[in-house]
Amino acid sequence: MSKCEQCIVREFSALKALNKDELVKLADCKTSYTVKKGDVIFDEGDNLDGIFCIKDGVCKLTKLSSNGKDQIVKLVTKGELLGQRSLISEEPTNLGAVALEDMHVCFIPKSQVMEFFNVNNKFSLNMMKNVCHDLKEADNVLVNLAQKSVKERLAATLLYLHDAFGVNEDDSLKIQLSRDEISSIIGTATESCIRLLSDFNKSGWIELSGKKIILKDKAALRKLAE
């Protein structure tokens, strides 16, 4: 079996549609490497010559706003592909990608991806579904920004970090984001984010210890988020 055949991570993306021979081709052409925490995977506006499959780790997708601040659009974890939309549309990337922790990624050249895209209908359909899912998520983010208060968005974000990425042994959120990064996700000033986190702490909904955040009353947070 090729290394790609043995990789469980591919089952979470369009790559699950590839047959045995295609997986052998994939194993021969891909490049695997480590991305250190804080390193840039690609910048907004880059022309990508392939896609990235995340084998392990988490990165943030960001968009530079008019005031020069990076807005975090999405957090991406293992099993997901980066660069699909740019590859299909043949346009520069609309977002940048930065590692939030040490990551293992595989880079797959555009020529090989497009070969699969042209001969494997299930693969191309899965990739299009992934792109459509990303667009749906983007719509939901816009609705939340327009209709929910900052307080509600913060509660929803904390629950998302808990449910999607889990907790450490001390029950703190496994993904430790800076206050600036959290404020970027919920679309507010860092000072407002810090103040709200302090209010949540005083209310007994969360517990703060440096960058660590423990959710103490998830029911209250869900009620607020909804």
Order of alpha helices (4+ residues) and beta strands (2+ residues): alpha-alpha-beta-beta-beta-beta-beta-beta-alpha-beta-beta-alpha-alpha-alpha-alpha-alpha-beta-beta-alpha
